[in-house]
Amino acid sequence: MNITSLQTANIQSLKAAINIANLSKVMNQDAKSIDSLMKSMEKSVTPHKGAHIDLKV
């Protein structure tokens, strides 16, 4: 195994770790957004509307 292939493997591993970290961050933000949306719906003027919501993720 030469140095170039070792460096390439390290770069690919680093890219994968960054992608996983970004995905985790985005998923956490989406969960917070949905939570705040659901809380705002509880305080609506017409609470009977929006009682059942179908969300696809």
N, C-alpha and C positions, 0 to 999 in steps of 0.2 A: 504494500500500500504506500503510495507516495504522498507527499505533503499536500499536493493540490486536491487529491480526492478526500483527504482528511479535512481540509479546510472547507470543501464543498459540503461534506456531511455535517460539519459543525454549523455552517450557515443555514442549511436546511432545517436542522434541529432548532436553531434560534428562531427562524421564521415560523415554524410550527408552534413554538411556545408563545410567540407574540400573537399569532392568530387565535390561539386558545384564550389568551388573556383578553383580547379585544372582544371575542364572542361572549365571554363571561360578563364583561362590562356592559355590553349592549343588552344582554338578556336581563341583567339586573335593572337597567334603566327602564326597560319595557315593563317589568313587574311593578316598578314604582309608578309609572304612568297609568297603568291599569288600576292600581290601588287608588290613586288620587281621583281618577275618573269615577270609580265606583262610589267613593266617599262623597263626591260632589253630587251624584245622582240621588243619594239618600236625602240630601238637603233640598231637593227640588220642590217646586210649588205643587206639582202633581205627582205625589209619591207613587201612585198606582201605575204610572207610566214608566216603563223601563225596568219593571220588576224582574223580568226574565230576559237575559241577553245571551245570545249565542256568540261566543268568541272562538275564532280559529287561529291557532298559532302555528 
